[in-house]
Amino acid sequence: MRGAILYAPGDVRVEDRPDPTILEPADAIIRLSATCICGSDLWPYRGIEPIEGATPMGHEYCGIVEEVGSAVTTIRPGQFVVGSFWASDDTCELCQAGYQSACEHRVLMGTIGTQAEYARIPLADGTLVATPEPPSSDMVPHYLAASDVLGTGWFAAVAAEVGPGKTVAVVGDGAVGLMGVLAAQQLGAERIIAMSRHADRQKLALDFGATDLVTERGDEGVERIKDLTRGLGAHSVIEAVGTQESMLQAIRSCRPGGHVGFVGVTHDAAIGGMDLFMSLVHLHGGPAPVRRFLPEHLQLIENGDIQPGRVFDLTLPLDEAAEGYRALDERRAIKTLLTV
């Protein structure tokens, strides 16, 4: 099969890789209908996150089940399925509490690599959710978005206690931040402030439900949020970047007693003890338990209530994955979909 491999920073190649096979009785093999490139893939692509040798890339996926292991009971060949970027058994104590991304037996799909024609999915019964019927091709991008960015943005909104009557600020205008806007709208927020200075992302944020746009960053961005909230700050803040600046901006944009949901993959972000102590804000976040939300999200997509696939603004064939990475890295694309 063909699959994307990162050899060194900036060096992505699509090459022939061995077809996946069933390794454990709980495995399934899927033929991907589409895959994509995530903002978090840019950390190793830029050399910020080290890799050890040639590394298969990708952790987002949807497709048709080809084969299942002997222990798989709820997933069968021929079904169209979506799964999380963390494989989980969905039965352990942590999964049952809604934190499948911390499953006792979890497997990070990025270690397998799903920017490929086929993929092995561990813990298939707990990881995969099937749609009633295989979707039409125009629906596939929406289902693919549910594999990561939709659930990640949604978890950030839930962690930030978004709800009716709340003012929400969203730090980050990438795919996850935009899904945070969509989630906030669905969860009933009264006011949604998207922090963005890019016209294409601003438009999509407004389409997804943003009521206000803030172009300033850092301290100026914080002051602008305060100006819009009578000096108090937002009730809920979604942090969807993962840098020192974005984390501090999120905390300082939140009012005392408010909630910050952080899902940006943090790199060298540090919060001073006194800054945190005096902020009086709640912090909750981390790797999103996407599997918790998948059944609801697939139903919302099927009903036509949400269209998260609109976040894909560049579509390329799998063999052109290197250009997809460059476009994302250079901010020429919000999110790149790879056809298989």
DAKA-V390964 format. One record per helix or strand of 3 or more residues. SS is the DSSP state (H for helix, E for strand). FROM is the first residue (numbers start at 1). TO is the last residue. If there is no record, write none. Layout:
ss->SS from->FROM to->TO
ss->SS from->FROM to->TO
This chain:
ss->E from->2 to->8
ss->E from->11 to->16
ss->E from->28 to->37
ss->H from->41 to->45
ss->E from->62 to->68
ss->E from->80 to->83
ss->H from->93 to->96
ss->H from->100 to->102
ss->H from->109 to->111
ss->E from->118 to->121
ss->H from->124 to->127
ss->E from->128 to->130
ss->H from->137 to->145
ss->H from->149 to->159
ss->E from->167 to->171
ss->H from->175 to->186
ss->E from->191 to->195
ss->H from->199 to->208
ss->E from->212 to->214
ss->H from->218 to->228
ss->E from->234 to->239
ss->H from->244 to->253
ss->E from->254 to->262
ss->H from->273 to->279
ss->E from->282 to->285
ss->H from->290 to->303
ss->H from->308 to->311
ss->E from->314 to->317
ss->H from->318 to->329
ss->E from->336 to->339
